[in-house]
Amino acid sequence: MANAPHMLEAGGEDGVFLVIHGGAGRRVHEMSEERRAETDAALHAALEAGYAKLAAGEPALEAVVAAIHVMEDAPCFNAGRGAALTLDGRAEMDSCVVLGDGSTGAACGLTTARHPIDVARAVMERTPHVLFAEPSAEQLDEWGIEQVPNDYFVTDARRASLEEFKRGLATGGEAQADPRHGTIGAVARDRDGRVAAGTSTGGITGQQPGRVGDSPICGAGTYANQSSVAVSCTGTGEKFIQEVAAYQVHARVALGGQTPLEAARAMLEGVEDRGGDGGVIVLPARGRAVVGFNDGAQMNYGWAYGSERVTHE
Ligand code: ASP
């Protein structure tokens, strides 16, 4: 039986609303004061960038993308610059956007897109498809995606995490190096009540090249449905895929009549029962937002609602 996850509700029933996360999971190392301050500043900057779009009357998608851009540029998160590294020391990133009307775009195995979320958006807006694996440099150019060498994403901190992970493997101990922290996501509700969700990640430290987690899988790590909620997950991707986590939250609300909080809690318990952990942000088309994460895990998150700006890391 799973331990009760930590759950909280935020904001109000209606009106423009932005909720973000910067990853959740069990922390192997406590964050230093410096790292905490850096994370807090980046969460605030992301909230300001995203909320400005909503306040200006722009669609929820614009807020999601603007907030995620800020966090993809911040090396303290596991997305864009600062992405977790694969066993062979490269950044392989995944992203997804889903709108309440069902529009979806996603990409995995990205190695040169400075803002992986832009690739997800381009797939949604510029192709008849939903998910691309390793789009070529030519395709990315055609979609107007800014490209950088893979080294751009690789930070000393992530290199050190990978070395620690490998030492763990070599000594036969439990190989872990804060592998799950820092994936980012955003859910937004605009002036017209439309919702959108987005997630961007470097995956997990020491993952095998080619491994893909839940983040770019519509319905697993990311989902939105105008009849219920927008959802972005973070944590042990394999378990979130097995739980069909984000869609499960929607289904519990839309078909099962649960509140978003009950739905998110039940999903997180399911993840824990499978041996995983992580967190989720949920924003209903109408209703209060929910932030939840498993017992023993910690989560970076924030929300902007009216004059409220709340962050936690
Ligand atoms: N869920 C992500 C993945 O498995 C990792 C994370 O959220 O930190 O790729």
Residues whose N, C-alpha, C, O or C-beta is under 5 A from the ligand:
A	BS01	LIG	G23 P179 R180 H181 G182 T183 T201 G203 I204 G213 D214 S215 C233 T234 G235 T236 G237 E238
